[in-house]
Structure formats: C-alpha cells, structure tokens
Amino acid sequence: MSTQTPTGPKPAPENQGPAIQGHKYDGIREYDNPMPGWWVWLFIACIVFSPIYILAVHQFDFINTYEEDLAQSQADLNEIREVYAASAPSFQTDARSLQDYAADPLNAAAGAETYATICAACHGDVGQGLIGPNLTDEFWINGGSEEDIYLNIAEGVPANGMPAWNTSLSEVEMASAMAFVVSLSGTNPPGAKEPQGEPYTGR
Ligand code: HEC
C-alpha cells in the first residue's frame, strides 16, 4: 500500500474551519479554527478593563498603587509596635520597681552566675567579704536599700576600689546581681568580714 501525501484542501470536518491553502509541511496542515468563545471574551474583557484600571490607579486614586499599599502596611505595623511598646514597658530601675524585682527569688537566682563570675573575687564566694565589704550583714557603707545597692553596682565607687558595672552589664544583669546581693542578707556565713558602715533596717 503506497502512502500518498494528499494534495489540495482536505474537506473540513465538522467544527473545523477550512484548511488554509499552502500552510502545509510534512503532511501537517494548518486549519483556521477560531479560539474558544470563553477565551475570546476573556481577552476582550481584559482589553476593556485595562483603561479602567489605569485610570482608577493613576487618575482617580480609586485603587491603591503598590507603593501606597506598602506605606499603609508600614503605618499599620508601626501602630501595632507602639501599642505593644506601651503595654510592655522597658526595664524600670526606680526604687519601687527594683524592690519588686528583688522580691522575686527567680531574679536573685538569675544574678547568682554574674556574682560568681565577677563579684565573688572581691566580695567572697558567699558574700562574706574580701577586698570588698561583707554583703551578708545589715551594715552598708553606701546604703542598703535595693536602689542604693543597684546604684552602687551600676556606678561603683571607683575611688574606693568598687568598679562601675554599667558599661559592661545590662540593666537587667545589674538588677539581678542586686537581687542576689539582697538575698545574701542575714545568711551569716563563716569567716565573715567585720561590719562596715551603718545598719540598714528597711527590709
Ligand atoms: C575589684 C573588686 C570588686 C569587684 C569585682 C566588685 N566589688 Fe563591689 N565593692 C568593692 C569595694 C572595695 C567596695 C567598697 C566601696 C566603698 O568603700 O565605698 C564595694 C562595694 C560594693 C557594694 C556596697 C557595699 C556597702 O557596704 O555599701 C555593693 C552592693 C557591691 N560592692 C556589690 C558588688 C557586685 C554586685 C559586684 C559584681 C557585679 C561587685 N560588687 C564587684 C570591690 C569590688
């Protein structure tokens, strides 16, 4: 059986436009079929919509540009951040807050490590006093309130050999060291250094 390439336009089957004359290669013929109706309508709808969209965005400001959407989202985010910052205030170091802070044993426990690492060298491993004064008795050279102790740690008394720690420790770290020092009060360790300063009876 010999295969013969058909010549001339093939009769169009149903739903098919006529073969386009001359559009033929290797026996493959091109037909003039219309696009499906839904596709054509979608195409027309896009063309009709685009000038409306352009005018709505650029002329009548009816639809936001991406830049406007971004600016709006950033403003919303800043608002959320402000509300959050107002409801979760940063660390407070006034007398009252420091008192509350020291009253929580968890905060004192958090300061134990700082104390062991940097304070014990001068104040003794249990606060009994070495080069620095005894921190376990009720006598204080520079005041024994939570605020006094905090300020002593933060600003130090450089002239008397107590370094300032506010350049190397955060407020929270200094407050937890303060809470730990407060927790040493009355522990009465063996070999404690003699009392120095005035008694503090505020606790
Ligand atoms: C280099 C030694 C040294 C180190 C380290 C040191 N201190 Fe002191 N500290 C001193 C000396 C000395 C004094 C006494 C200051 C004075 O006579 O005014 C002092 C005083 C204090 C006081 C006041 C005591 C009082 O009787 O009024 C507190 C509280 C204190 N230190 C806590 C700390 C804490 C907490 C740390 C660790 C973060 C620390 N110190 C680290 C040497 C030191």
Residues whose N, C-alpha, C, O or C-beta is under 5 A from the ligand:
A	BS01	HEC	I118 C119 C122 I131 G132 P133 F139 W140 I141 N142 G143 I149 N152 I153 V157 N160 G161 M162 P163 W165 A177 Q196 G197
